[in-house]
């Protein structure tokens, strides 16, 4: 049963989870080393070992993609297309261009916005199917102008990829798809194999082995983030329907036994009603065991004196998902500083953002919303500045530059400027 706290508790205790000692780091390091040494051979061996799939070819063919469209319900194909367009429309507003300024005669300064050449998208697979993750990770990269998007996803035991994954990849604009998952897929993207090319950045969610692999290859390639278990924080007042609040909390609890679902309210009666609803709804879920563990171990209901306290607590926690279930949520929004994505009002369940609304669902977790942002077009670009000075423009400032260089003891720096005017 979920724990109810009458009064504030420390922010660090909200999403506290027991950390298991493990050898994940060592296992992942060995996998990466094997892929670097043995390439495709290692990928096939790990697929057989971990996914129970014996693969003749690692790359998905056009025929397999066409077959996926035939296998998937036409109505769901249309849903994917509509969700994709919603995501495109939102992310189009994030596209930036460079700039050029001429602050003085003979001086040209500017910044270029350059897409990453090749990015790698990791999509969980096997027994799971997350076409939404394909859309959320690929579409911003396409809008950024990346030359090539490479996707990796673990196969089922028969060597196939779930049709919804392949359909979403085609709709989103993925260029190449490979039947590889786990830490070995991350290693292949980071270092390349005979079949899989090296990328500039790896994005996308995965299990603890995938997260650790991304951590270990960072520096060789860029990564989006190290994602922790999913989180939801709901701020609700006494007018909320406890059935809805409980359902929203369970939408995250069913993700993972380590997921966290927290309610902060100023109403003890709502707190008790939501607790009762959770007990009623959990047994109805196909993923009952996961949701039960999440709620019992990590779920919390906190009753505070007023909702201003709830806002302060939310900012301290910096949750991945924040639902503001009050009558005037837009009045409440300016009080929120730290949150991955904010859902405003009583008719805005978190699942709306996961699948359909348009904003990205790849969000900072574990309090990192204090300093990081959701995945966006910005994650798939780099910026490069440029400078141009005429001789006359440089002559007006060269002594000032030399004075900086002398103060820093870098005399060759200074001479590279002054040498141009020695004969004048």
LINQUISUL-V453125 format. One record per pair of residues at least 4 apart in sequence whose ideal C-beta (glycine too) atoms are under 7 Angstrom apart, sorted by sequence separation. I is the first residue (numbers start at 1). J is the second residue. D is the distance in Angstrom with one decimal. If there is no record, write none. Layout:
I	J	D
I	J	D
//
This chain:
5	9	5.2
9	13	5.2
12	16	6.4
23	27	5.7
24	28	6.1
25	29	6.3
26	30	6.6
27	31	6.5
28	32	6.3
29	33	6.4
30	34	6.4
31	35	6.5
32	36	6.3
33	37	6.3
34	38	5.7
35	39	6.8
38	42	4.0
40	44	6.3
41	45	6.5
42	46	6.2
43	47	6.3
44	48	6.5
45	49	6.2
46	50	5.6
47	51	4.9
48	52	6.9
60	64	5.0
62	66	6.4
63	67	6.3
64	68	6.6
66	70	6.7
67	71	6.1
68	72	6.1
72	76	5.7
74	78	6.7
75	79	6.7
76	80	6.5
77	81	6.5
78	82	6.3
79	83	6.3
80	84	6.2
81	85	6.6
82	86	6.6
83	87	6.4
84	88	6.3
85	89	6.2
86	90	6.7
87	91	6.1
88	92	6.1
103	107	5.7
124	128	5.0
131	135	6.7
132	136	6.1
133	137	6.0
134	138	5.8
135	139	5.7
138	142	6.2
139	143	6.4
140	144	6.2
142	146	6.9
155	159	5.1
156	160	5.1
161	165	5.3
163	167	6.0
164	168	6.1
165	169	6.3
166	170	6.5
167	171	6.3
168	172	5.9
180	184	6.3
181	185	5.2
183	187	6.3
184	188	6.4
185	189	6.6
186	190	6.2
187	191	6.0
188	192	6.9
192	196	6.2
206	210	2.5
208	212	6.2
209	213	6.3
210	214	6.5
211	215	6.6
212	216	6.4
213	217	6.3
214	218	6.5
217	221	5.8
236	240	4.2
240	244	6.7
241	245	6.9
242	246	6.1
243	247	6.4
244	248	6.3
245	249	6.5
246	250	6.3
247	251	6.7
249	253	6.1
250	254	6.0
255	259	4.5
267	271	6.5
268	272	6.4
269	273	6.3
270	274	6.1
271	275	6.5
272	276	6.5
273	277	6.4
274	278	6.4
275	279	6.9
276	280	6.5
277	281	5.9
278	282	6.0
287	291	5.7
288	292	5.9
289	293	6.6
290	294	6.3
291	295	6.1
292	296	6.0
293	297	5.7
294	298	5.6
295	299	3.8
305	309	5.7
307	311	6.6
308	312	6.7
309	313	6.3
310	314	6.3
311	315	6.6
312	316	6.6
313	317	6.3
328	332	6.7
329	333	6.4
344	348	5.7
348	352	5.9
350	354	6.5
351	355	6.3
352	356	6.0
353	357	5.3
364	368	4.1
368	372	4.9
375	379	5.4
377	381	6.9
389	393	4.5
391	395	6.3
392	396	6.9
394	398	5.6
397	401	6.0
398	402	6.3
399	403	6.5
400	404	7.0
401	405	6.5
402	406	6.2
403	407	6.5
404	408	6.5
410	414	7.0
411	415	6.2
412	416	6.4
414	418	6.0
415	419	5.5
418	422	6.6
9	14	6.9
48	53	6.5
60	65	6.5
72	77	5.6
102	107	6.3
141	146	4.6
155	160	6.3
161	166	5.5
169	174	3.9
180	185	4.2
188	193	5.0
192	197	5.6
206	211	6.1
218	223	5.1
240	245	5.4
265	270	5.0
283	288	5.9
294	299	6.5
304	309	4.1
314	319	6.6
324	329	4.4
343	348	4.3
352	357	5.0
364	369	4.4
389	394	4.5
405	410	4.9
406	411	6.9
47	53	5.0
48	54	5.4
102	108	5.6
103	109	6.7
124	130	5.5
155	161	6.0
192	198	3.8
253	259	5.5
265	271	5.7
282	288	5.9
285	291	5.2
304	310	5.5
326	332	5.7
336	342	6.0
353	359	5.8
405	411	6.6
35	42	4.7
123	130	6.2
142	149	6.9
189	196	6.6
191	198	6.3
252	259	5.2
343	350	5.8
354	361	4.9
34	42	4.5
35	43	6.6
47	55	5.5
69	77	6.7
100	108	6.6
101	109	5.2
141	149	5.4
153	161	6.0
169	177	5.7
180	188	6.1
188	196	4.2
190	198	6.9
253	261	4.7
263	271	7.0
314	322	6.0
324	332	5.2
353	361	5.7
364	372	4.3
405	413	3.9
406	414	5.6
101	110	6.7
214	223	4.6
236	245	5.4
252	261	5.2
282	291	5.3
304	313	7.0
324	333	7.0
333	342	6.6
364	373	6.9
405	414	3.3
100	110	4.0
123	133	5.4
189	199	4.9
282	292	5.5
343	353	6.4
44	55	5.6
99	110	6.0
123	134	5.5
138	149	5.7
166	177	7.0
215	226	5.6
234	245	5.8
250	261	6.9
263	274	5.8
333	344	6.5
363	374	5.0
98	110	6.2
99	111	5.7
153	165	5.9
190	202	6.8
202	214	5.9
214	226	6.4
249	261	3.8
341	353	5.5
362	374	6.3
402	414	4.0
98	111	4.8
189	202	5.2
282	295	6.6
362	375	3.7
98	112	4.5
234	248	6.0
249	263	6.4
322	336	6.7
330	344	6.3
360	374	4.5
31	46	6.8
43	58	6.3
98	113	4.8
211	226	5.4
234	249	6.3
329	344	3.8
359	374	6.8
360	375	4.6
402	417	5.7
97	113	6.0
121	137	4.9
186	202	6.1
211	227	6.3
232	248	6.8
329	345	4.8
360	376	6.3
401	417	4.8
402	418	5.3
96	113	5.4
121	138	5.9
232	249	6.3
278	295	5.9
322	339	4.1
40	58	6.4
151	169	5.7
161	179	6.3
178	196	5.6
245	263	6.3
324	342	6.5
341	359	6.0
202	221	5.7
307	326	6.7
321	340	6.3
324	343	6.9
398	417	4.6
159	179	6.6
201	221	5.9
232	252	4.0
318	338	3.7
319	339	5.8
320	340	4.4
321	341	5.8
322	342	5.0
323	343	4.5
324	344	5.5
398	418	6.2
200	221	6.2
201	222	4.0
202	223	5.2
203	224	4.0
231	252	6.7
311	332	6.9
315	336	6.7
318	339	6.6
319	340	6.9
322	343	6.8
325	346	5.0
119	141	5.2
199	221	6.1
200	222	6.5
201	223	6.7
205	227	5.5
230	252	5.0
314	336	6.3
315	337	4.9
321	343	6.9
341	363	5.5
151	174	4.7
315	338	4.9
340	363	3.3
398	421	6.0
149	173	6.6
155	179	4.2
186	210	6.0
311	335	4.1
340	364	5.0
149	174	5.1
150	175	6.7
230	255	4.4
311	336	6.4
314	339	6.8
149	175	5.2
150	176	5.0
151	177	4.7
152	178	4.9
154	180	7.0
183	209	4.6
187	213	6.3
230	256	6.2
275	301	6.2
394	420	6.8
395	421	6.1
119	146	5.3
148	175	4.9
154	181	2.4
182	209	5.6
183	210	6.3
186	213	3.7
190	217	3.8
229	256	5.0
236	263	6.3
274	301	6.3
323	350	6.2
118	146	6.9
121	149	6.2
123	151	6.1
125	153	4.0
126	154	4.6
152	180	4.9
153	181	6.0
154	182	6.4
182	210	6.5
186	214	5.7
231	259	6.9
237	265	6.7
242	270	6.1
246	274	5.2
250	278	7.0
115	144	4.8
117	146	7.0
118	147	6.2
121	150	7.0
125	154	4.2
152	181	6.6
183	212	6.9
191	220	7.0
229	258	3.9
230	259	4.5
231	260	4.7
232	261	5.2
233	262	4.9
234	263	4.8
235	264	5.3
236	265	5.0
237	266	6.3
238	267	3.7
245	274	5.0
249	278	6.8
321	350	4.8
340	369	4.7
115	145	3.7
116	146	5.3
117	147	5.0
118	148	4.5
119	149	5.7
120	150	5.0
121	151	4.5
122	152	5.7
123	153	4.2
125	155	6.8
126	156	6.3
183	213	3.8
187	217	6.8
190	220	5.1
229	259	4.9
237	267	6.4
240	270	6.2
271	301	4.7
339	369	5.5
115	146	4.9
134	165	6.2
142	173	4.5
186	217	6.0
190	221	4.9
229	260	6.8
233	264	6.7
238	269	6.5
242	273	3.7
246	277	3.6
250	281	6.0
254	285	6.0
338	369	5.0
118	150	6.5
120	152	6.6
238	270	5.3
242	274	4.5
246	278	4.8
250	282	6.9
271	303	5.2
338	370	5.0
129	162	4.2
131	164	4.3
135	168	5.6
139	172	5.4
152	185	4.0
254	287	4.3
257	290	5.5
261	294	6.6
341	374	6.2
131	165	5.7
134	168	4.0
138	172	3.8
236	270	6.3
243	277	5.4
247	281	6.5
256	290	6.7
261	295	6.5
340	374	5.9
129	164	5.3
134	169	5.2
138	173	6.0
242	277	4.8
246	281	5.5
250	285	6.7
259	294	4.6
268	303	5.2
125	161	6.4
129	165	6.0
131	167	6.9
138	174	5.5
254	290	5.7
257	293	4.0
125	162	6.5
131	168	3.5
135	172	5.2
152	189	6.4
254	291	4.6
257	294	5.6
134	172	5.6
253	291	4.4
256	294	6.8
260	298	4.3
261	299	5.0
262	300	4.8
263	301	4.6
264	302	4.8
265	303	6.0
266	304	5.8
150	189	6.9
259	298	6.8
266	305	6.7
125	165	6.4
258	298	6.8
262	302	6.9
264	304	6.2
266	306	5.4
250	291	5.5
253	294	3.9
266	307	5.4
123	165	6.2
253	295	5.3
321	363	6.9
320	363	4.8
320	364	6.6
320	365	4.7
253	299	6.7
264	310	4.3
150	197	6.4
87	135	5.5
91	139	6.0
95	143	5.7
87	136	6.5
91	140	5.0
150	199	5.9
264	313	5.8
318	367	4.6
320	369	6.8
264	314	7.0
317	367	6.7
319	369	6.9
80	131	6.1
84	135	5.2
88	139	5.6
92	143	6.3
318	369	4.0
83	135	6.1
87	139	4.9
91	143	5.3
318	370	4.5
121	174	6.8
84	139	6.5
88	143	6.9
126	181	6.7
125	181	5.8
122	185	6.3
122	186	6.6
137	203	5.1
137	204	5.1
120	189	3.7
252	321	6.7
237	307	6.4
133	204	6.3
133	205	6.1
235	307	6.5
51	126	6.0
235	310	4.7
248	323	6.0
118	197	6.5
120	199	3.8
235	314	6.4
119	199	5.5
122	202	6.3
245	325	6.6
118	199	4.8
119	200	6.3
123	204	5.8
124	205	6.3
233	314	5.8
118	200	5.6
119	201	4.9
120	202	4.5
121	203	5.9
122	204	3.6
124	206	5.9
117	200	5.8
121	204	5.1
116	200	4.5
119	203	6.5
122	206	5.3
233	317	6.1
116	201	5.6
240	325	4.9
233	319	3.9
80	167	6.1
84	171	5.2
232	319	6.8
80	168	5.4
84	172	6.0
122	210	6.1
231	319	5.1
235	323	6.9
239	327	6.6
231	320	4.2
232	321	4.4
233	322	5.2
234	323	4.5
235	324	5.2
236	325	4.1
237	326	5.1
77	167	5.9
81	171	5.8
230	320	6.3
231	321	6.4
235	325	6.6
72	163	4.5
80	171	5.6
232	323	6.8
234	325	6.1
235	326	7.0
71	163	4.3
72	164	6.0
68	163	3.8
72	167	5.3
68	166	3.8
69	167	5.8
251	349	6.7
252	350	6.7
68	167	5.2
251	350	5.5
55	155	6.8
251	351	5.3
60	161	6.2
65	166	5.1
248	349	5.2
53	155	4.5
64	166	6.6
244	346	6.8
248	350	5.9
51	154	5.2
53	156	6.8
51	155	5.7
53	157	5.5
55	159	5.4
52	157	4.5
54	159	6.9
65	170	5.5
51	157	6.8
53	159	4.9
60	166	6.7
240	346	6.2
47	155	6.7
59	176	6.6
60	177	4.0
59	177	7.0
232	350	5.8
59	178	5.5
60	179	6.4
58	178	5.2
58	179	5.7
58	180	6.1
55	179	5.9
51	181	6.5
50	182	5.7
47	180	6.6
231	365	5.9
46	182	6.5
59	195	6.3
229	365	7.0
43	180	5.2
58	195	5.0
228	365	4.1
46	184	4.4
224	362	6.6
227	365	5.4
228	366	4.0
225	364	6.2
43	184	5.6
42	184	6.5
43	188	6.1
225	372	6.5
35	184	5.3
43	193	6.3
32	183	6.7
36	187	6.7
224	375	5.7
31	183	4.5
35	187	3.8
31	184	5.3
35	188	5.7
40	193	4.9
39	193	3.8
40	194	4.8
28	183	4.6
32	187	4.2
36	191	5.0
39	194	5.1
40	195	5.2
224	379	5.8
31	187	6.3
35	191	6.7
205	362	6.9
35	193	6.7
203	375	6.6
203	379	6.7
28	209	5.8
32	213	6.5
24	208	5.6
28	212	4.5
32	216	6.1
24	209	6.3
28	213	5.0
32	217	6.9
25	212	5.9
29	216	6.4
24	212	5.1
28	216	6.0
15	231	5.8
140	360	6.9
132	354	6.1
132	355	5.1
136	360	5.2
136	361	5.2
137	362	6.4
136	362	5.5
132	361	6.6
144	377	4.8
143	377	5.3
146	380	5.4
140	375	6.4
140	376	5.8
144	380	3.6
140	377	4.7
144	381	5.1
137	375	6.7
136	375	6.7
140	379	6.7
141	380	4.4
140	380	6.0
17	258	5.4
15	260	4.7
14	262	5.8
119	380	6.0
116	380	5.3
115	380	6.3
116	381	6.7
115	381	5.6
116	382	6.5
4	271	5.4
114	381	6.4
90	358	3.3
113	381	5.4
114	382	5.4
89	358	6.0
90	359	5.6
86	356	6.1
113	383	5.9
114	384	5.9
4	275	6.2
86	357	6.3
87	358	5.3
112	383	6.9
83	355	6.0
86	358	4.1
111	383	5.6
112	384	4.8
2	275	5.4
83	356	5.0
1	275	6.9
111	385	5.0
112	386	6.8
110	385	6.9
2	278	5.7
110	386	5.2
1	279	6.6
109	387	5.8
108	388	4.1
17	298	6.3
94	376	5.1
95	377	5.5
107	389	5.7
94	377	4.0
106	389	6.2
94	378	6.5
106	390	3.2
91	376	6.8
14	300	6.5
91	377	5.6
106	392	5.2
107	393	5.0
106	393	3.2
105	393	6.6
104	393	6.4
2	295	5.2
9	302	6.3
8	302	6.9
1	296	6.7
5	300	6.4
5	301	7.0
8	304	6.0
2	299	4.1
3	300	5.4
4	301	4.6
5	302	4.7
6	303	5.1
2	300	6.8
5	303	6.8
2	301	5.8
4	303	6.9
8	309	6.6
11	313	6.5
15	317	6.7
14	317	5.1
8	313	6.5
11	316	3.6
11	317	5.1
15	366	6.9
//
